Amino acid sequence: MKQKNSMTRRDFLRYSALSGSAALLVACAPAAPAADTGEAAPAAAAEEAPAAEMSGPKQGGTMTWVGHQEVAGLSPAFMGPTVHWVMIINIQNPLVTVDEFNEQELVLAKSIDVAADGLTYTFHLHEGVLFHDGSELTAEDVAYTYNYYRNPDNGAPIVGRFTGIGSVEAPDKYTVQVNMDAVNAASLTSWATVPIVHSAYHAEVGEETYSTSPIGTGPYKLREWRPAEFTELEAFDDHFRGRPNIDVLREDIVPEPSVRMIALQTGEADSAVWPLLVEDSIFLEADPGYVNFRTLANSIKHFPLNNSIPQLAEKEVRQALMYALDRQRIIDELWNGAAQVSHSNLTPASPYHHTGLKQYDFDPQEAMALLDGAGWAAGGDGIRAKGDQSLSFTITTITGDQARRPIAELAQLMFADVGVDVQLEEAPVATILQGMREGTMDASLYNWTYGSAVEPDPFSTLHSTGGNNFAQFNNARVDQLIEEGLQVVAYEEREPYYHEIQEIFVEEQPVLNLQFDEWMNVFNARIKGLPEGPKNSSMYQQAYKWWIEE
């Protein structure tokens, strides 16, 4: 099969998948970003030049974005959280990406050949693409990137993206051949979307140093990085798609949504890559000085639970916690109604979304009956216990997260009503992600993607070896379904695998899935060249096309 610069949605579903932008702490996601979506993509991308912008692009100026958490690193390994991804993807290009219309876009690859059996991918690279240090991108850089990040010994959380790859070769300077040991239907938007690093430089300085001072082929190059304060990029004059219109791209870290709102209102910021409080986004939506995009998130707002600790190891406890949560009240009172209750790990926008799943309506009596049946008896202090183990755990929320912290506080009260003691703490997002991945933390609260509107594969989050298996979930049948589902290309044949995964997900409840948010990304109207009718929030990778018009 010969890939063109775009694919139909049918072909896209056959050969590709959107993975975790996104995540998304969504962090992540984007996506994917956080990242991190909507209904089926239109046949053609929306026009990007409304009549009011016909004066054309202008060069110059600084565009400032605001995010909610520190940017812990800038290598591909850190691409999960949205605030990381928007910087990483502007510094380092991938071979292909998924755009804001859920369509595949070729970037460093000018064409792709996929063997009929799905076991060989041949990428033909653009020639003359330069890294920020002036050296030319070659196939060796791609092979090095894939081989480094797919090696489990290197400990990258994105290792799960490379499932099925047997070897990566560079038969000539501008050709990359990826040989699969097994078909991976998610290939073109899982491992193929990983940004490419400067191989010689990365090998010289190592991953730790590279993540603080990356060299990519992206439209912007790093000027200064202060993880908890800001990341500032400057235009790369020799970018292969043309010099960006805007000279400086900056992301300020502002944990408090109220302060992000003030930054937008005062003109100190041009966009919030992580959404404001819903009521603030709606307020700005009515102001002609701003542009507000609404898209349904791929990511679930959820409580990831550490299934390996005794308090949370039994599915009956996790089910009881689901029944104890009044999720519609959370949406109505704390999210201004701008979300849908989640009944699955997959967004309703996904063609693989299963509509006949078990649901957990708010039912405290059922929650208490489940806990009674599992042997967790209420004590004199009202807190349940089994033997010498109290039914108590700690939810650690992101430091300064004013938007989601109230959800944890309300959930704490709801859990107390059924005899479950929950303590609340705060920590930086990097600490939380590490703690949940390593199983040293009880629970948290954030957004993340467990399959997207385009690709249902949840390997990273639900497979026992997944790099973002925050729940420490270990289910042999789910592992088998994930592995086998990746080896099936046709939608009709893949669907049963992901329907069964969803059925097990809602039965086991490894996490407490709350809602799919209506994602809102606000821009100052002085930013021109923005897309019309995007289907997800990954538009920030197109920033090199935008310009400023005062």
C-alpha positions in Angstrom: 0.0 0.0 0.0 1.3 3.4 -0.9 0.5 6.1 1.6 -0.4 9.6 0.3 -0.3 12.8 2.4 -3.7 12.0 3.8 -5.8 8.9 4.3 -9.5 8.2 4.3 -11.0 7.4 7.7 -11.6 3.8 6.7 -7.9 3.3 5.7 -6.9 5.2 8.8 -8.9 2.9 11.1 -7.3 -0.1 9.3 -3.7 0.9 9.7 -3.4 3.4 12.5 -4.2 4.4 16.0 -4.1 7.6 18.1 -2.0 7.1 21.3 -1.5 9.3 24.3 -1.2 12.9 24.1 -2.3 13.8 25.2 -2.6 12.3 26.9 -3.1 13.2 28.2 -2.7 14.3 32.0 -4.4 15.0 30.2 -2.2 15.1 30.5 -1.5 14.4 28.6 -3.5 14.0 25.8 -3.0 15.5 23.5 -2.8 12.9 21.6 -2.9 13.2 21.8 -2.5 15.3 23.9 -3.2 15.0 26.3 -3.4 14.9 26.2 -5.0 14.3 24.6 -11.4 14.1 19.6 -14.8 14.0 18.5 -17.0 12.3 15.8 -15.7 11.0 12.6 -13.2 13.2 10.8 -14.5 15.2 7.8 -13.5 14.2 4.3 -11.3 17.2 4.0 -9.7 19.5 6.6 -11.6 22.7 7.4 -10.3 25.9 5.7 -7.8 27.8 7.8 -8.1 31.2 6.2 -11.5 32.9 7.0 -12.3 36.1 5.1 -11.1 38.3 8.0 -7.6 36.8 7.7 -7.1 37.2 4.0 -4.4 39.8 4.6 -2.1 36.8 5.0 0.5 35.6 7.4 2.9 38.0 9.1 6.2 37.3 10.8 7.3 38.4 14.2 6.1 38.5 17.8 5.9 36.2 20.8 3.0 33.8 21.4 2.6 32.7 25.0 0.7 29.7 26.2 -0.1 28.8 29.8 -0.1 25.2 31.3 -0.9 23.8 34.7 2.1 21.7 35.6 5.8 21.6 35.4 7.4 20.4 32.1 9.5 17.6 33.6 11.5 16.9 30.4 11.6 17.5 26.7 12.6 14.2 25.1 10.0 11.9 23.5 9.9 9.9 26.8 8.0 12.8 28.4 5.4 13.3 25.6 2.4 12.0 27.6 1.2 15.1 29.5 -0.3 17.8 27.3 1.9 20.6 28.7 5.0 18.5 27.8 3.7 17.4 24.4 3.0 20.9 23.1 6.6 21.9 23.6 8.1 18.5 22.6 6.2 18.3 19.3 7.3 21.8 18.3 11.0 21.0 19.0 11.1 17.4 17.5 9.1 16.1 14.5 7.8 12.6 14.1 7.5 10.7 10.8 3.7 11.0 10.9 1.2 12.6 13.2 -2.6 12.7 13.7 -3.9 16.2 13.2 -6.7 18.1 14.8 -9.2 16.6 12.4 -8.3 13.0 13.4 -6.6 12.6 10.1 -3.1 11.3 9.5 -0.5 13.8 8.3 2.9 12.9 7.0 5.7 15.0 8.5 9.3 13.7 8.1 8.1 10.9 5.9 7.1 11.9 2.4 5.6 8.5 1.7 5.0 5.1 3.4 4.8 1.6 1.9 3.0 -0.9 4.1 3.4 -4.6 3.1 0.1 -6.5 2.4 0.7 -8.7 5.4 1.3 -5.7 7.7 4.8 -6.9 8.7 6.9 -4.4 6.9 6.7 -0.6 7.0 9.0 1.4 4.6 9.3 5.1 5.2 10.8 7.4 2.6 12.1 10.5 4.2 12.2 14.1 3.0 15.7 14.9 1.9 17.6 18.0 3.2 15.7 18.1 6.5 18.0 19.8 9.1 18.4 19.4 12.8 18.7 22.6 14.8 22.5 22.2 14.8 22.6 22.2 11.0 23.2 18.5 10.5 20.9 16.6 8.2 18.3 14.1 9.3 18.9 10.6 8.0 17.4 7.2 8.4 20.0 6.4 11.0 18.4 9.0 13.3 15.0 7.3 13.0 16.4 3.8 13.5 18.3 5.0 16.6 15.2 6.7 18.1 13.0 3.7 17.7 15.7 1.3 18.9 16.4 3.4 22.0 12.9 4.0 23.1 11.6 0.5 22.4 14.4 -1.1 24.5 12.9 -1.9 27.9 16.3 -1.6 29.5 16.1 2.2 28.9 13.0 2.5 31.0 11.0 4.9 28.8 7.3 4.9 29.6 6.5 5.0 25.8 8.1 1.5 25.3 4.6 0.0 24.9 4.1 2.0 21.7 6.6 -0.2 19.9 4.8 -3.5 20.4 5.4 -6.0 17.6 8.6 -4.4 16.2 11.3 -7.0 15.5 14.0 -4.8 13.9 14.5 -1.3 12.4 16.9 -0.9 9.5 18.2 2.0 7.4 18.9 0.5 4.0 19.9 3.9 2.7 20.2 7.5 3.8 16.6 8.4 3.3 14.8 5.0 3.8 13.7 3.4 7.0 12.4 -0.1 7.2 10.5 -1.4 10.2 10.2 -5.2 10.3 7.4 -6.5 12.6 7.5 -9.8 14.5 3.7 -9.4 14.7 1.1 -7.2 13.1 0.4 -4.0 15.1 -2.7 -2.3 13.7 -1.9 0.8 15.8 1.6 1.2 14.2 1.1 4.4 12.2 -0.1 6.4 15.1 1.7 4.7 18.0 5.4 4.2 17.3 5.3 6.1 14.0 4.2 9.3 15.9 7.2 9.3 18.3 9.4 12.4 17.7 12.8 11.7 16.2 15.9 12.6 18.1 19.4 13.7 16.9 21.0 10.3 17.2 24.7 11.3 17.5 23.9 14.0 20.0 21.6 11.8 22.1 24.2 8.9 22.1 26.8 11.4 23.2 25.0 13.1 26.1 22.5 10.4 27.1 18.8 10.5 27.7 18.9 12.5 31.0 20.9 15.4 29.5 19.0 15.2 26.2 15.7 15.7 27.9 16.9 19.0 29.3 18.4 20.3 26.0 17.0 18.5 23.0 18.0 19.0 19.3 15.2 18.2 16.9 14.0 19.1 13.4 11.0 21.0 14.6 9.9 24.5 13.7 11.2 25.8 17.0 14.4 25.2 18.9 14.9 25.4 22.6 16.0 28.8 24.0 15.5 28.3 27.7 13.8 25.7 30.0 12.9 26.1 33.6 10.7 23.1 34.5 8.3 24.7 37.0 8.4 28.2 35.5 8.5 28.3 31.7 9.8 26.8 28.5 10.8 29.2 25.7 11.4 28.3 22.1 12.7 30.4 19.2 11.9 30.0 15.5 14.2 27.7 13.5 15.0 29.6 10.3 15.9 26.5 8.3 12.8 24.4 9.2 12.0 22.2 6.2 8.4 23.2 6.0 9.4 26.9 6.2 10.3 29.3 8.9 7.5 29.7 11.5 5.7 33.0 11.3 5.9 33.7 15.1 9.4 34.4 16.4 9.1 33.1 19.9 6.9 30.4 21.4 6.7 30.3 25.2 4.8 28.2 27.7 4.4 29.6 31.2 3.6 27.2 34.1 0.6 28.6 36.0 -1.0 25.9 38.2 -4.0 28.0 39.3 -6.7 28.2 36.7 -7.9 31.6 38.0 -4.4 33.0 37.3 -4.4 31.5 33.8 -7.7 33.2 33.3 -6.2 36.5 34.4 -3.3 36.0 32.0 -5.6 35.6 29.1 -7.8 38.6 30.1 -4.7 40.9 30.5 -3.1 39.7 27.3 -0.1 38.2 29.1 -1.1 34.8 27.5 -2.5 33.9 24.1 -3.9 30.4 24.9 -4.4 28.0 27.7 -3.1 24.6 26.6 -4.6 23.1 29.7 -8.2 24.3 30.0 -9.4 27.0 32.4 -12.3 26.4 34.8 -15.3 25.6 32.6 -17.2 28.7 33.7 -14.2 30.9 32.7 -14.0 29.3 29.2 -17.7 29.8 28.7 -17.3 33.4 29.8 -14.5 34.1 27.3 -16.4 32.2 24.6 -19.0 35.0 24.5 -16.2 37.6 24.1 -15.3 38.4 20.4 -11.7 39.0 21.6 -11.3 35.2 22.0 -11.7 32.0 20.1 -12.8 28.9 22.1 -12.6 25.4 20.6 -14.8 22.7 22.1 -14.0 19.1 21.5 -14.9 15.9 23.3 -11.8 14.6 25.1 -10.2 11.2 24.5 -9.0 11.2 28.1 -11.0 10.0 31.1 -11.0 12.2 34.1 -10.5 9.4 36.7 -9.1 8.2 39.9 -6.3 5.7 39.1 -6.3 3.1 41.9 -3.3 1.0 43.0 -4.8 -2.5 42.7 -1.8 -4.0 44.4 -2.6 -2.7 47.9 -4.9 -4.7 50.1 -7.5 -2.0 50.5 -8.1 -1.8 46.7 -7.1 -5.3 45.5 -10.7 -6.6 45.5 -12.9 -5.7 42.6 -15.9 -5.6 45.0 -14.3 -2.7 46.8 -13.6 -0.9 43.5 -17.1 -1.5 42.3 -18.5 -0.2 45.6 -16.5 3.0 45.2 -18.0 3.4 41.7 -21.5 3.1 43.2 -20.7 5.6 45.9 -19.8 8.3 43.4 -22.5 10.6 42.2 -20.8 11.3 38.9 -23.6 13.3 37.3 -23.6 15.6 40.4 -19.8 16.1 40.0 -20.3 17.1 36.4 -23.3 19.4 37.1 -21.9 21.1 40.2 -18.1 21.1 39.6 -17.8 21.0 35.8 -20.7 23.2 34.7 -22.3 20.3 32.9 -19.6 20.3 30.2 -18.8 16.6 30.3 -20.4 13.1 29.8 -20.4 10.4 32.4 -17.9 7.7 31.5 -19.3 4.2 31.2 -16.2 2.8 29.4 -12.5 3.3 29.0 -13.3 4.4 25.4 -14.8 7.7 24.5 -18.3 7.6 22.9 -16.7 9.2 19.8 -14.8 5.9 19.2 -16.3 3.5 16.6 -15.3 0.8 19.0 -17.3 2.2 21.9 -19.5 -0.5 23.5 -22.9 0.7 24.4 -24.2 -2.4 26.2 -21.9 -2.2 29.2 -22.6 -2.6 32.9 -23.2 0.8 34.4 -22.7 2.2 37.9 -25.5 4.5 38.8 -25.2 6.4 42.1 -26.3 3.8 44.7 -24.8 4.1 48.2 -26.9 1.2 49.4 -25.5 -1.1 46.7 -22.0 0.2 47.6 -22.5 -0.7 51.2 -23.9 -4.1 50.3 -20.9 -4.9 48.2 -18.5 -3.9 51.0 -20.5 -6.0 53.6 -20.4 -9.0 51.3 -16.7 -8.6 50.8 -16.2 -8.7 54.6 -15.4 -5.0 55.2 -17.4 -4.3 58.3 -18.1 -0.9 59.8 -16.3 -0.1 63.0 -17.3 2.2 65.9 -15.7 5.1 64.1 -17.7 4.4 61.0 -14.7 3.3 59.0 -14.8 -0.2 57.6 -12.1 -2.8 58.3 -11.3 -6.4 57.5 -9.1 -8.0 60.2 -6.5 -5.4 61.1 -6.7 -3.6 57.7 -8.7 -0.4 57.7 -10.5 0.6 54.5 -8.5 3.7 54.1 -6.3 5.1 51.3 -4.8 8.4 50.1 -5.7 10.3 47.0 -2.8 12.5 45.9 -3.8 15.4 43.6 -1.6 17.6 41.5 -0.2 20.6 43.4 -2.2 23.7 42.8 -4.9 21.9 40.7 -7.9 24.1 41.6 -10.1 22.5 38.9 -9.9 18.8 40.0 -9.1 19.2 43.7 -12.8 19.9 44.5 -13.8 16.6 42.8 -11.5 14.8 45.2 -12.9 16.7 48.1 -16.5 15.8 47.1 -15.6 12.2 46.5 -14.0 12.1 49.9 -17.4 12.9 51.5 -19.2 10.4 49.2 -16.8 7.6 50.2 -17.1 8.5 53.9 -20.9 8.0 53.6 -20.3 4.3 52.8 -17.5 3.8 55.4 -14.4 4.4 53.3 -11.8 6.7 54.8 -9.9 8.8 52.2 -7.1 11.2 52.9 -6.1 13.9 50.5 -2.5 15.1 49.7 -0.9 17.1 46.9 2.3 16.5 45.0 3.9 17.6 41.7 2.7 15.7 38.7 6.1 14.1 38.0 6.1 12.7 41.5 2.5 11.4 41.0 3.2 9.8 37.7 6.3 8.1 39.1 4.5 6.9 42.2 1.6 5.5 40.3 3.8 3.8 37.8 5.9 2.2 40.5 3.0 1.3 42.7 4.2 3.4 45.7 1.1 5.6 45.7 -2.5 4.7 46.6 -4.5 6.8 44.1 -4.6 10.0 42.3 -6.9 12.1 40.1 -6.1 13.3 36.6 -7.0 12.8 32.9 -5.4 10.1 30.8 -6.3 8.2 27.6 -7.2 4.5 27.7 -7.9 4.3 24.0 -9.0 7.1 21.7 -11.6 8.2 19.2 -9.3 6.8 16.4 -7.5 3.9 18.0 -8.9 1.6 20.7 -5.6 0.1 21.8 -5.1 0.5 25.6 -1.7 -1.3 25.8 0.1 1.5 27.6 -2.5 1.8 30.4 -4.2 -1.6 30.8 -1.6 -4.2 29.7 0.3 -5.6 32.7 3.6 -4.4 31.1 2.2 -1.1 29.9 4.4 1.9 30.7 1.5 3.9 32.1 -0.3 1.1 33.9 -1.1 3.4 36.8 -3.5 0.9 38.4 -0.9 -1.9 38.6 -3.7 -3.8 36.7 -2.8 -7.4 35.9 -5.4 -9.4 34.1 -4.2 -12.3 31.8 -7.3 -12.2 29.6 -7.0 -8.4 29.0 -3.3 -8.9 28.2 -4.2 -11.6 25.7 -7.0 -9.4 24.1 -4.7 -6.4 23.8 -2.0 -8.4 22.2 -4.3 -10.2 19.8 -6.3 -7.1 19.0 -3.2 -5.4 17.8 -2.6 -8.1 15.3 -6.0 -7.7 13.6 -6.5 -4.9 11.0 -10.1 -5.0 9.8 -12.5 -3.1 11.9 -15.2 -5.8 11.9 -12.6 -8.4 13.1 -11.1 -6.1 15.7 -14.3 -4.9 17.3 -14.9 -8.1 19.4 -11.5 -7.8 21.1 -12.2 -4.2 22.3 -15.7 -4.9 23.3 -14.6 -7.7 25.6 -11.8 -5.4 27.0 -14.4 -2.8 27.8 -16.6 -5.5 29.5 -13.8 -6.6 31.7 -12.8 -3.0 32.4 -16.2 -2.2 33.8 -16.4 -5.4 35.7 -12.9 -5.1 37.3 -12.9 -1.3 37.6 -9.1 -1.0 37.9 -9.7 2.8 38.0 -12.7 4.9 38.9 -13.7 6.5 35.6 -15.6 9.7 36.1 -16.2 11.6 32.9 -15.2 12.5 29.4 -14.8 16.3 29.4 -15.9 18.7 26.8 -12.4 20.1 26.2 -12.1 23.8 25.8 -9.1 25.5 24.4 -9.2 29.3 24.4 -7.1 31.6 22.1 -6.7 35.3 22.0 -8.2 36.5 18.7 -5.0 38.1 17.7 -3.7 34.6 16.8 -4.5 34.0 13.2 -4.4 30.9 11.0 -6.2 28.8 13.6 -8.2 25.8 12.2 -11.9 25.8 11.8 -14.0 22.9 13.4 -11.2 20.8 14.9 -12.1 17.4 16.2 -9.4 17.3 19.0 -7.1 19.6 20.8 -3.9 18.6 19.0 -3.9 21.8 17.0 -0.8 23.1 18.9 1.5 21.1 16.7 0.4 23.4 13.8 1.7 26.6 15.6 4.3 27.1 12.9 1.5 28.1 10.5 0.0 30.7 12.8 0.7 34.4 13.0 -0.1 37.4 15.2 -2.3 40.3 14.0 -2.8 43.1 16.5 
